[in-house]
């Protein structure tokens, strides 16, 4: 059993979840941004993952699956329209286009990504402890 490949796979998953946490934080930070550089309200960003085959060192036929970020896309669903005629971004009829960020959904994504990150970190810690104990057997 190669402990290093297990740590490498978990490291890939940690990096992917860190990206997800960053995007969720960006979505939460922009939940009230009604005007961006492109002119409209902020559009929620979504992280897509994909699996990849990683060749294991050793036999030529051995491969492991890992996860990585495939892409970060923009959620094109429309945001809520709010009546606020005093808002600087209000239209002629007083409606303001709000971002399509749902804070409840973002919090669920944040908790899920955080727990997944913690689980992968636990795998790395356990693999390191197993390697240390394996080396201690030979002493």
C-alpha positions as CSV (number, residue, x, y, z in Angstrom):
1,X,0.0,0.0,0.0
2,X,1.4,3.4,-1.0
3,X,0.6,6.0,1.6
4,X,2.0,8.8,-0.4
5,X,-0.5,8.3,-3.3
6,X,-3.3,8.5,-0.7
7,X,-2.0,11.7,0.6
8,X,-1.6,13.1,-2.9
9,X,-5.3,12.2,-3.7
10,X,-6.4,13.9,-0.5
11,X,-4.2,17.0,-1.3
12,X,-6.0,17.3,-4.6
13,X,-9.4,17.1,-2.9
14,X,-8.2,19.7,-0.3
15,X,-7.2,22.1,-3.1
16,X,-10.6,21.6,-4.8
17,X,-12.5,22.2,-1.7
18,X,-10.4,25.3,-0.9
19,X,-11.4,26.7,-4.3
20,X,-15.1,25.9,-3.5
21,X,-14.8,27.7,-0.1
22,X,-13.2,30.7,-1.8
23,X,-16.0,30.9,-4.4
24,X,-18.7,30.6,-1.7
25,X,-17.1,33.4,0.3
26,X,-17.0,35.5,-2.8
27,X,-20.7,34.8,-3.4
28,X,-21.6,35.8,0.2
29,X,-19.5,38.9,0.1
30,X,-21.3,40.1,-3.1
31,X,-24.9,39.1,-2.0
32,X,-25.9,42.8,-2.1
33,X,-23.7,44.0,-5.0
34,X,-26.2,45.6,-7.5
35,X,-23.6,46.9,-9.9
36,X,-20.4,45.2,-11.1
37,X,-17.7,46.3,-13.6
38,X,-19.8,44.7,-16.4
39,X,-22.8,46.9,-15.4
40,X,-25.4,44.5,-13.9
41,X,-25.9,42.9,-10.6
42,X,-23.4,40.3,-9.3
43,X,-24.0,36.8,-10.7
44,X,-23.4,33.8,-8.4
45,X,-20.4,31.7,-9.2
46,X,-20.6,27.9,-9.1
47,X,-17.7,25.4,-8.9
48,X,-17.8,22.2,-11.0
49,X,-15.7,19.2,-10.0
50,X,-14.5,16.3,-12.2
51,X,-12.7,13.1,-11.4
52,X,-9.4,12.3,-13.0
53,X,-7.4,9.2,-13.2
54,X,-4.0,9.3,-11.6
55,X,-1.4,6.7,-12.4
56,X,-0.1,5.0,-9.3
57,X,3.6,4.4,-9.0
58,X,4.3,0.7,-9.3
59,X,2.4,-1.4,-11.8
60,X,1.5,0.1,-15.2
61,X,-2.2,-0.9,-14.8
62,X,-2.7,0.7,-11.5
63,X,-4.7,4.0,-11.5
64,X,-6.5,5.9,-8.8
65,X,-9.3,8.4,-9.1
66,X,-8.8,11.9,-7.9
67,X,-11.0,15.0,-7.9
68,X,-10.2,18.5,-9.3
69,X,-11.9,21.7,-10.2
70,X,-13.2,21.4,-13.7
71,X,-14.4,25.0,-14.0
72,X,-16.0,27.9,-12.3
73,X,-19.1,29.1,-14.1
74,X,-21.6,31.9,-13.7
75,X,-25.1,31.0,-12.6
76,X,-27.3,32.8,-15.1
77,X,-30.6,32.5,-13.2
78,X,-32.3,35.9,-12.6
79,X,-32.0,37.7,-9.3
80,X,-34.9,39.1,-7.4
81,X,-36.4,42.5,-8.4
82,X,-36.9,44.8,-5.4
83,X,-38.9,48.0,-5.4
84,X,-36.6,50.8,-4.0
85,X,-36.9,54.0,-6.0
86,X,-34.2,55.8,-3.9
87,X,-31.5,53.2,-4.8
88,X,-28.9,54.5,-7.2
89,X,-29.3,51.4,-9.5
90,X,-33.1,51.6,-9.6
91,X,-34.7,51.6,-13.0
92,X,-37.3,54.2,-14.1
93,X,-40.1,52.3,-12.4
94,X,-38.1,52.0,-9.1
95,X,-37.1,48.4,-9.4
96,X,-33.6,47.2,-8.5
97,X,-32.1,44.0,-9.9
98,X,-30.5,42.2,-7.0
99,X,-27.8,39.4,-7.3
100,X,-29.0,35.9,-7.6
101,X,-27.2,34.8,-4.4
102,X,-29.3,32.9,-1.9
103,X,-27.6,33.2,1.5
104,X,-29.2,30.0,2.8
105,X,-27.9,28.0,-0.2
106,X,-24.5,29.6,0.2
107,X,-24.3,28.6,3.9
108,X,-25.2,25.0,3.1
109,X,-22.5,25.0,0.4
110,X,-20.1,26.5,3.0
111,X,-20.8,23.9,5.6
112,X,-20.6,21.1,3.1
113,X,-17.3,22.3,1.7
114,X,-15.9,22.8,5.2
115,X,-16.8,19.4,6.3
116,X,-15.4,17.8,3.2
117,X,-12.2,19.7,3.7
118,X,-12.0,18.5,7.3
119,X,-12.6,14.9,6.2
120,X,-9.8,15.0,3.7
121,X,-7.5,16.7,6.2
122,X,-8.3,13.8,8.6
123,X,-7.3,11.3,5.9
124,X,-3.9,13.1,5.5
125,X,-3.3,13.1,9.3
126,X,-4.2,9.4,9.6
127,X,-1.9,8.5,6.7
128,X,1.0,10.4,8.2
129,X,0.4,8.6,11.6
130,X,0.3,5.2,9.8
131,X,3.6,6.0,8.1
132,X,5.2,7.1,11.3
133,X,4.0,3.9,13.1
134,X,5.2,1.8,10.2
135,X,8.7,3.3,10.4
136,X,8.7,2.8,14.2
137,X,8.1,-0.9,13.8
138,X,11.6,-1.3,12.3
139,X,13.3,0.3,15.3
